[in-house]
């Protein structure tokens, strides 16, 4: 986020964190991304982390099985 990217890719950003730290990381990342107009694309297995997203794409067995949220 320091360099002001247009897109930030995050692969399981809370994977090794306890729940409190994970929520803090997601809150900070979400606030910073909105403040700077950065699109965040993240991968997670955690429904609580996915809940931070404006749009959710669920992939099962290599196939998109569900799309939710706003579309561009």
N, C-alpha and C positions, 0 to 999 in steps of 0.2 A: 504494500500500500504506500510505501515511502516514495516510490518513483511515479505514482499516479497512473497506474495502468488502466486501460479502458475495460479490460477483462482480467479477472483473477480466478485461477483454477485452484480448487482446494480439495484434495483427496483425503477424506476422512479427517477433517481438521480437529475433531474432538476424540478421536479413537483411543488415545492413551490417557485421557483425562478423567478425573472424577466428575460427577454430575454438576457440582457447583462451578468448578473451573470451566467445564464445557459450556455451561450457560453463559458465563462471563465472556468467553472467547466468541461465542456466537453473537452476543449482544454487541460487543465491540466491533466485530467484523461487519455486522449488519449496519450499525450506525455509521461507521467510516465509509462503507460502500455507498450508502445513500447520500451522505454529505458530499462525496467526491464524484458521484455519478458513475461508479464502477459497477459493472455487471459481475456477479459472482456465480461461477458454475461449480457446484460442489457435489461430491459423491459421499453418500453415507448409508449406513444400514440402520440408523437410529431415527425412528419416527419423530422424536422430539427435536432433533436437529433439522429434519426435513420441514418441520412446521415453521421454521424461520423463512422459508422460501415463498416468493410470490407465485412461483410456478413449479410444478413437480412433474417429472417424467420418470415413470417406474419401468424398469427394464427387468424382465424375467426370462431366463434361458436365452438371452441374446435378442429378445424381441421386445419392442415397446408395448407394454400391456395396459398402460394408463397415462393419460395426460390430465393435469388439473391446473387451474389458475388462468391468469391472463395470457393472451397470446399477443405477439408483437404486431 
